[in-house]
Structures are given as C-alpha cells and as structure tokens.
C-alpha cells in the first residue's frame, strides 16, 4: 500500500472535477465516495441530484468562515492511496476504513481529538482512492500536519498486515526521489521505458563511476549527450549543477533540468566531490606501494582487476568498520554501473538491471568513510577506460569471472544491510544479486563449456592425478565435486595451474578456504573462477587443446550459476553471513 501526499492546491472544485471526471492519464470508472467527514455528504457520482459545486462549498465552508487574512494560501490537501498490482481488490467498505485511518494518522480528522477538517475519499478505480481535505478545522484552527507523510506511511504498514496486502519495507529517508505521476504519464506518452528523472539518474551514476575530477565528470556527462547547467558563485567557485535530456521539454519547449540532489541524495556536487577528494587524501597519507603487476590490458584486464578488488572487498564488508563497509558498498555500485556501461549485448540488460536495483542499496544512514574504497573505485575507472567488451573470448570469460566475484560482494552487502535492519537496502541488494545470477549464466556458458570439453579430453593418468590432488586438498568436499558435471572444468583448470608452475593442491586449498562452499550450487564452478583468477590463468580456453588434440566444439554442459548459486541472497541466515 503506497500513500502519497500530493502538492497542496488552491481550488477544491478543480481537484473534485478531475476526480469525478473521465481522467487524463487513466480511465476513471464509476467515481464515487467511499467515506467522508459526514455520512450525509453529497456524492455527485452516485446521487443525480448532487453537484460538484455543492460538495466543494461544504468542504470549503470552514475556510470561508475565517478572516481572509488567516486563511491558508493553499488550503487543499490531497492524498492518494494505491495498492500493488498483486493485491486483492478491496471493497468500498474496506477502502472507507483505509481513508478514515489515513486522515486520523495524518492529523486531518481524528474523532478522538474533537474538531477536525472536512474531507472526502473518492474511488474511481479498483486499486486506489483519493482523499481531499480542506485545511481549516471546524473550530477555525489549522490542523497539525507535522510529519504527516511519515505518519500515513506508518499507518499503511499496519493496514497491510490487517488487510493481508503485500507488505512494503519501511523507508529511512535515503531513497532517491520518486518520479511524480506527471513525470510517469509523460514518459508513457513519449514511449519511454523510464521517466526522464530516472534516465538522468542512471546516466549521472554511470558518469560518476571511478571519476577523479570535476572536469572528467562533466566531460562524461557531455559525452552521454546531456544538457548541463552549472551554478557558479560570484567568486567563480562551482556550487552545483543541473542536467536535462535534450528531448525532454516543457510546454514552452524548454529543456527540463534536474539538480543532482533531486536525482539522488549522493549525486549532489558536494557528495560527488567526496569520492575523489577522499581518494586523493588517502593517497597522500598512504605508504608507497609496489607497482601493480602487469596483466592483460583492455576490457579483459579491467575485468580481472575488478574481480580481484571485489573479492578483497567481501572480507572488509563482512568484518570491517561500519563506515568503511558503507564506503565499499557505495563503491560496489560504481563497479556495477561501469560494468553495465561496458557490457556486451547478451549480458547488458541484466547487468543494467542489477546496477539499477543496487542503487538503492548503496545509501543508508551509515555515512560512508570514503578513501578506503579506492581500489574498487579504481576498478570502476579501469572498466570505463578499458571500453566495451565484445562478449566472446577473453573479454567474455573475464566478464563471467567479474560477475561471479561481484555476486559475492553484493550478497555480502545484502547480509550487512540485513544485520543493520536496513530493510529496503537489503531487499535491493538481493534483487541485484538475482539479476547478476542471470547475467552470469549468459556470460559463463561458453567459457565453462570449453573448459568442460578440455577436461573430458584429459588423459586418464592426468585426470587421476588431479583427482588425487582434489582428495588431498579438499577431503570433505572431494566426492561431492567429483559427482558434479563441473568437475571436468575444474580438472582442466588444475592441469593449467600445474603447467603454469603452481602447486595445484596448495592453490586449491587456499581458494576453498577463502569462503565457505557448503551452500554452493556447483562447488567446482566456484573454484574454477577462484583458481583462474588467483593463478592468473587465461579465463577463456576456447581453441586450446588437451594432450595436443584440437577441440571438436564446446557444447555448454555447465552453463549454470557457479558462485552465483552460492550463498543465494534469498537465503539468509538469521545469525548473519557465514564466514
């Protein structure tokens, strides 16, 4: 149940005409009263002798009875209450009780408090009602509407339980501003999948991913095709910015601009500056570090580095200080945005949806201590600079590797939020993880299929040696792994690690010990990516031969989730994540 207080108005008759009229954006069917301040209030929808003017005069009477100087400038209060599409259809009597509970919670009219305001509840569709009130009480005083929005939201949570409706999560004031009904209807008319506000929020978030300066940020906004207006102080200092879509115009043909703070709380210019200023501050005080090891460049190299940064971040979120963990979770959103921006066609939609869902999980009342998240932000920057992946070969395989590691990171964020009772954020992280699961399945099918075929073609003696390595390193999991179809891909990976000069038993034990594996859908698939990342093995082996024999094709036999089937976000341990 979603109650939404609309902007206050000046004309009661205008709002009543709309509610009882045919509708501008949706068809109004059988508009009628379901409740009011007075059981004898006229109903123009069901009573042929009643008129809208009569109803308006009765509603406005307390306003007309006081001196004009004391009247509110905008005296019309409007609340819509809408149910979810999956909810049952409430009766008029049930909607009437909803209306009475809502006006009492808001402070409009509580019978136990004596004199109240006049109000009516109009129903013109199955799934919602509109409540109209005039903001002068019967005794001439104005109602106390302090925190009315929070109070009606709290009442909605109670009514959801009593009426058996879908239970929504309580907000905490950190969510992005929802599009208005006018913005939604405008998007429908223009054939947009999302409103202009939502498209701008997604574009700005992608522009922020890994940026290190204001100039780079605004260059990315311009490259994305947005119109930009900067707010500059007389001193020349930049104070803020606004953005608009080139084809989103008002009735006068002018672009509709949105300030960054109106898109999301963390997209204001001061909050964006915190990201790169903290990076610079952290670099100034940090001890010198050895240069990063050389590795593949371009999209594949960027994805490998993102996988490593995500894997390291999991432990920080699970065991670190809250402020630092919040910074890592926020930076994880930047990595998702960057990965979605540079993804290939077959994974793009699911990665975009994952980034879109996780946006809500990237903010909470735990203020992020930026700077510690530099590695993740650098990973996001590398992804953007590495450019789009082609979807096949090493680019595609490292995409699967990165998604697999990000799944663990997003799942850790879901557990962290759940422990903090951040219901909306935890739900958003779980939703993002489900989209990552689907993206992983699309990305991993081809490279895991190739590894499976190579494993099948290993010589008997070599495969027996890898079986002995498995039983030595993981005695408790060995039989389970050997029974999985993914064992052949793991055997090929162990052979590759041995050929590269690694101790496969030690490598395997270390990879398995980094995080529990009991809940993995396919332990072998999980270990394949951990080993190939840790040993710096090629992620894609298409075309490589086993014992000198060329491949005869690589049908997908293991194209399901690997790490993505592990610690599924919908399965939460009430004692917190398992380490």
Secondary structure as UniProt FT lines:
FT   STRAND          2..5
FT   HELIX           12..20
FT   STRAND          32..36
FT   TURN            39..40
FT   TURN            44..46
FT   TURN            48..49
FT   HELIX           52..64
FT   HELIX           68..70
FT   STRAND          76..82
FT   TURN            85..86
FT   HELIX           92..106
FT   HELIX           111..113
FT   STRAND          119..123
FT   STRAND          128..134
FT   TURN            138..139
FT   TURN            146..147
FT   HELIX           148..163
FT   HELIX           181..190
FT   HELIX           196..208
FT   TURN            209..210
FT   HELIX           214..223
FT   TURN            224..225
FT   STRAND          227..232
FT   TURN            234..235
FT   STRAND          238..244
FT   TURN            246..247
FT   TURN            251..252
FT   STRAND          258..259
FT   HELIX           260..263
FT   HELIX           265..267
FT   HELIX           269..285
FT   HELIX           298..319
FT   HELIX           322..341
FT   HELIX           345..358
FT   HELIX           359..362
FT   TURN            370..373
FT   HELIX           374..386
FT   HELIX           393..419
FT   TURN            420..421
FT   HELIX           423..456
FT   HELIX           460..473
FT   TURN            475..477
FT   HELIX           478..482
FT   TURN            485..486
FT   HELIX           487..499
FT   TURN            500..501
FT   HELIX           504..513
FT   TURN            518..519
FT   HELIX           523..534
FT   TURN            535..536
FT   TURN            542..543
FT   TURN            547..548
FT   HELIX           563..565
FT   TURN            569..570
FT   TURN            574..575
//
